[in-house]
Amino acid sequence: MQTRHIQTDGLKQQILEAGTGPLVLLIHGFPELGISWRAQVQALGDAGFHAVAPDMRGYGSTERPTDVADYSILHLVGDMVDLVRALGETQCVVVGHDWGAPVAWHCALMRPDMFRAVFGLSVPFQPRRPKGPPTAAMAAISKRLGRGDLYINRFQAGDAHQVFDVDPTTALRKAFHAYDGATPDERQSTGFIPDGETFISTVPDDATLPPWMSEAHFREYVEAFAAGGFKGPVDWYRNLDRNWALTAHLQDALIRVPAAFVVGERDPVRNYSGQHEAGLKDWVPDLRMQVEVPGAGHWIQQEQADEVNRLLLAFLRMPGVV
């Protein structure tokens, strides 16, 4: 594997890559980096693919625009289009985890000519809601449940990133702990934040690193977020309603390329996005694989690297995928 910077049309991006052959693009989520895919980059490279995992816009050593509006879904998909072109390719398979999954799904939805297949992890495709912007619907659900605010709604505030910036080490340690499959039920995050609490304060202070994460690997995250801050990553969330407005032309559109979806059995994100799993086939008619990995939490490609690699390679070897 090697790390390098590559200048695309609109952004200088840092990528982690290995191998030669058909291009497979791996898109991380929050709060992660291209290194989150290290096990997949190595396995794909060894299997005859060109695996590329960028630090996404606002993260790590990739450039960080300062305007909130520069983190819309159109920018995020555009970055991946530019990256494929800068790598000298015209097509690839796109893989996404967490926030990277919606980006990957939209790559396939918007540019099926370039993104010939899609593999989503942890977050299923969520079709555009015709009745109005998503944050109002999320707030209504939170009110009805009486469990506090969904953290996504809290992230809409202009200063929401500051609670992370104060102490990146604690913030990251708690985030990885609260969404991990090895964490007991009562210590996992529900995604909802009571009044007077923050995303950070809802996780116990004695939270430990997940069993799969070494101290050295954790320091890579801490150093990156201490240097770059959390504003850019949280700005992705602040564009949810803007994304809804920008994608009216995609209302009721289907993802027609070959697709797969893999989720951890114990992923807390299913508390608020899991309802989209049952109807995924309706929106992704060429869904070749839908798998629940026993015992896995949210950080599935790192928690269960061997199993994710096995499933990903099996998908890539299906007819018509590559």
Buried (B, 14 or more C-beta within 10 A) or exposed (E): EEBEEBEBEBBEBBBBBBBEEBBBBBBBBBBBBBBBBBBBBBBBBEBEBBBBBBBBBBBBBBBBBEEBEBBBBBBBBBBBBBBBEBBEBEBBBBBBBBBBBBBBBBBBBBBBEBBBBBBBBBBBBBBBEEEEBBBBEBBEBBEEEEBBBBBBBBBBEEEBBBBBBEBBBBBBBBBBBBBBBBBEEEBBBBBBBEEEBBBBEBBEEEBBBBEBBEEEBBEBBBEBBBEBBBBBBBBBBBBBBBBBEBBEEBEEEEBEBBBBBBBBEBBBBBBBBBEBBEEBEEBBEBBBBBBBBEEBBBBBBBBBBEBBBEBBBBBBEEEEBB
